[in-house]
Amino acid sequence: MSEQELNSYRFSPDKEPTDEMLRQIMKEVAEEARASNKAAADAYFAQMRRNIVAKQAKWADRINSIVNGRK
């Protein structure tokens, strides 16, 4: 099946997709879902690392101020 045929297909009650069309559609959906999930996970862990660095810096400042006798 050509990409043009696949792209021109629209789900409708009048015309069922062929097994080949449905298999290709589901494959593409799965690939997009994997990519989206990976991007979301990467963004989440990047933000988590930034939060860790910020909290470590905050605690280091607090510890240094206590050690140096400042509040």
N, CA and C atoms as a LAMMPS dump frame, in Angstrom:
ITEM: TIMESTEP
0
ITEM: NUMBER OF ATOMS
213
ITEM: BOX BOUNDS ff ff ff
-5.0000000000000000e+02 5.0000000000000000e+02
-5.0000000000000000e+02 5.0000000000000000e+02
-5.0000000000000000e+02 5.0000000000000000e+02
ITEM: ATOMS id mol type element x y z
1 1 1 N 0.84 -1.167 0
2 1 2 C 0 0 0
3 1 3 C 0.889 1.236 0
4 2 1 N 0.538 2.188 -0.816
5 2 2 C 1.356 3.39 -0.914
6 2 3 C 1.056 4.336 0.242
7 3 1 N 1.987 5.22 0.497
8 3 2 C 1.799 6.206 1.559
9 3 3 C 0.634 7.134 1.228
10 4 1 N 0.486 7.428 -0.05
11 4 2 C -0.616 8.297 -0.483
12 4 3 C -1.967 7.645 -0.169
13 5 1 N -2.08 6.353 -0.438
14 5 2 C -3.331 5.649 -0.134
15 5 3 C -3.615 5.678 1.358
16 6 1 N -2.579 5.429 2.136
17 6 2 C -2.744 5.417 3.581
18 6 3 C -3.131 6.803 4.091
19 7 1 N -2.479 7.829 3.592
20 7 2 C -2.762 9.196 4.049
21 7 3 C -4.136 9.682 3.601
22 8 1 N -4.628 9.166 2.503
23 8 2 C -5.929 9.617 2.012
24 8 3 C -7.089 8.879 2.686
25 9 1 N -6.808 7.777 3.366
26 9 2 C -7.874 7.018 4.014
27 9 3 C -8.404 7.776 5.218
28 10 1 N -9.718 7.779 5.389
29 10 2 C -10.372 8.369 6.556
30 10 3 C -11.319 7.317 7.122
31 11 1 N -11.288 7.162 8.428
32 11 2 C -12.204 6.215 9.051
33 11 3 C -13.63 6.671 8.794
34 12 1 N -14.452 5.757 8.357
35 12 2 C -15.866 6.066 8.157
36 12 3 C -16.652 4.768 8.271
37 13 1 N -17.92 4.875 8.622
38 13 2 C -18.735 3.667 8.741
39 13 3 C -18.984 3.001 7.379
40 14 1 N -18.809 3.753 6.307
41 14 2 C -19.079 3.217 4.973
42 14 3 C -17.951 2.346 4.442
43 15 1 N -16.72 2.625 4.874
44 15 2 C -15.579 1.918 4.306
45 15 3 C -14.628 1.48 5.414
46 16 1 N -14.531 0.192 5.616
47 16 2 C -13.633 -0.372 6.616
48 16 3 C -12.2 -0.358 6.083
49 17 1 N -11.214 -0.142 6.959
50 17 2 C -9.827 -0.218 6.496
51 17 3 C -9.451 -1.681 6.24
52 18 1 N -8.552 -1.881 5.317
53 18 2 C -8.065 -3.237 5.092
54 18 3 C -7.165 -3.614 6.257
55 19 1 N -6.88 -4.895 6.397
56 19 2 C -5.986 -5.336 7.465
57 19 3 C -4.617 -4.681 7.323
58 20 1 N -4.156 -4.547 6.085
59 20 2 C -2.854 -3.925 5.838
60 20 3 C -2.877 -2.456 6.265
61 21 1 N -3.957 -1.75 5.922
62 21 2 C -4.078 -0.339 6.314
63 21 3 C -4.104 -0.217 7.834
64 22 1 N -4.906 -1.052 8.462
65 22 2 C -5.037 -0.985 9.91
66 22 3 C -3.712 -1.306 10.592
67 23 1 N -2.994 -2.293 10.094
68 23 2 C -1.697 -2.657 10.645
69 23 3 C -0.713 -1.48 10.523
70 24 1 N -0.704 -0.82 9.363
71 24 2 C 0.2 0.314 9.142
72 24 3 C -0.185 1.5 10.033
73 25 1 N -1.473 1.756 10.138
74 25 2 C -1.946 2.861 10.989
75 25 3 C -1.53 2.611 12.434
76 26 1 N -1.759 1.4 12.917
77 26 2 C -1.415 1.077 14.301
78 26 3 C 0.095 1.136 14.529
79 27 1 N 0.87 0.737 13.544
80 27 2 C 2.33 0.804 13.656
81 27 3 C 2.777 2.249 13.797
82 28 1 N 2.212 3.131 12.976
83 28 2 C 2.591 4.542 13.036
84 28 3 C 2.151 5.186 14.347
85 29 1 N 0.975 4.823 14.822
86 29 2 C 0.489 5.353 16.098
87 29 3 C 1.413 4.908 17.226
88 30 1 N 1.812 3.64 17.203
89 30 2 C 2.708 3.122 18.241
90 30 3 C 4.056 3.838 18.204
91 31 1 N 4.581 4.09 17.015
92 31 2 C 5.86 4.8 16.891
93 31 3 C 5.749 6.218 17.439
94 32 1 N 4.657 6.895 17.108
95 32 2 C 4.454 8.257 17.615
96 32 3 C 4.29 8.254 19.132
97 33 1 N 3.576 7.263 19.66
98 33 2 C 3.387 7.176 21.113
99 33 3 C 4.721 6.929 21.809
100 34 1 N 5.549 6.048 21.26
101 34 2 C 6.868 5.794 21.848
102 34 3 C 7.713 7.056 21.851
103 35 1 N 7.711 7.782 20.74
104 35 2 C 8.511 9.01 20.647
105 35 3 C 8.006 10.06 21.629
106 36 1 N 6.698 10.197 21.72
107 36 2 C 6.102 11.163 22.633
108 36 3 C 6.407 10.799 24.085
109 37 1 N 6.301 9.524 24.402
110 37 2 C 6.584 9.057 25.755
111 37 3 C 8.051 9.29 26.117
112 38 1 N 8.938 9.025 25.183
113 38 2 C 10.367 9.238 25.435
114 38 3 C 10.656 10.722 25.651
115 39 1 N 10.058 11.573 24.84
116 39 2 C 10.272 13.012 24.988
117 39 3 C 9.757 13.497 26.345
118 40 1 N 8.597 13.006 26.764
119 40 2 C 8.032 13.4 28.054
120 40 3 C 8.911 12.909 29.201
121 41 1 N 9.378 11.67 29.117
122 41 2 C 10.243 11.123 30.165
123 41 3 C 11.569 11.888 30.22
124 42 1 N 12.142 12.186 29.068
125 42 2 C 13.391 12.95 29.027
126 42 3 C 13.213 14.329 29.659
127 43 1 N 12.118 15.002 29.34
128 43 2 C 11.846 16.327 29.903
129 43 3 C 11.639 16.238 31.417
130 44 1 N 10.926 15.21 31.859
131 44 2 C 10.667 15.02 33.288
132 44 3 C 11.981 14.838 34.054
133 45 1 N 12.84 13.945 33.556
134 45 2 C 14.091 13.689 34.265
135 45 3 C 15.057 14.875 34.168
136 46 1 N 15.024 15.612 33.083
137 46 2 C 15.855 16.814 32.982
138 46 3 C 15.419 17.842 34.027
139 47 1 N 14.103 18.015 34.177
140 47 2 C 13.587 18.943 35.186
141 47 3 C 13.934 18.453 36.585
142 48 1 N 13.847 17.146 36.799
143 48 2 C 14.19 16.586 38.098
144 48 3 C 15.663 16.866 38.421
145 49 1 N 16.548 16.701 37.441
146 49 2 C 17.967 16.995 37.675
147 49 3 C 18.18 18.468 38.001
148 50 1 N 17.461 19.373 37.297
149 50 2 C 17.585 20.813 37.606
150 50 3 C 17.102 21.101 39.028
151 51 1 N 16.011 20.457 39.437
152 51 2 C 15.493 20.653 40.792
153 51 3 C 16.496 20.16 41.838
154 52 1 N 17.14 19.036 41.566
155 52 2 C 18.135 18.49 42.494
156 52 3 C 19.289 19.471 42.655
157 53 1 N 19.786 19.994 41.545
158 53 2 C 20.903 20.942 41.596
159 53 3 C 20.501 22.189 42.388
160 54 1 N 19.285 22.691 42.156
161 54 2 C 18.83 23.888 42.868
162 54 3 C 18.71 23.611 44.368
163 55 1 N 18.159 22.455 44.738
164 55 2 C 18.02 22.139 46.169
165 55 3 C 19.377 21.911 46.817
166 56 1 N 20.3 21.278 46.101
167 56 2 C 21.646 21.09 46.656
168 56 3 C 22.315 22.44 46.904
169 57 1 N 22.163 23.369 45.987
170 57 2 C 22.754 24.7 46.151
171 57 3 C 22.12 25.418 47.342
172 58 1 N 20.819 25.302 47.481
173 58 2 C 20.113 25.948 48.599
174 58 3 C 20.597 25.383 49.93
175 59 1 N 20.69 24.054 50.014
176 59 2 C 21.16 23.439 51.253
177 59 3 C 22.628 23.761 51.521
178 60 1 N 23.431 23.821 50.493
179 60 2 C 24.843 24.177 50.678
180 60 3 C 24.949 25.581 51.253
181 61 1 N 24.138 26.512 50.757
182 61 2 C 24.14 27.877 51.287
183 61 3 C 23.712 27.888 52.757
184 62 1 N 22.673 27.133 53.078
185 62 2 C 22.198 27.097 54.465
186 62 3 C 23.248 26.501 55.391
187 63 1 N 23.865 25.409 54.949
188 63 2 C 24.901 24.769 55.766
189 63 3 C 26.083 25.707 55.95
190 64 1 N 26.512 26.363 54.872
191 64 2 C 27.631 27.307 54.979
192 64 3 C 27.323 28.465 55.894
193 65 1 N 26.102 28.958 55.874
194 65 2 C 25.746 30.076 56.741
195 65 3 C 25.743 29.631 58.192
196 66 1 N 25.338 28.389 58.467
197 66 2 C 25.358 27.895 59.846
198 66 3 C 26.806 27.688 60.3
199 67 1 N 27.606 27.094 59.448
200 67 2 C 29.01 26.841 59.779
201 67 3 C 29.743 28.16 60.033
202 68 1 N 29.446 29.172 59.256
203 68 2 C 30.113 30.466 59.384
204 68 3 C 29.469 31.364 60.421
205 69 1 N 28.452 30.873 61.155
206 69 2 C 27.847 31.624 62.229
207 69 3 C 26.801 32.626 61.809
208 70 1 N 26.356 32.573 60.587
209 70 2 C 25.295 33.482 60.134
210 70 3 C 23.998 32.705 60.063
211 71 1 N 22.902 33.392 60.196
212 71 2 C 21.605 32.718 60.062
213 71 3 C 20.927 33.077 58.808
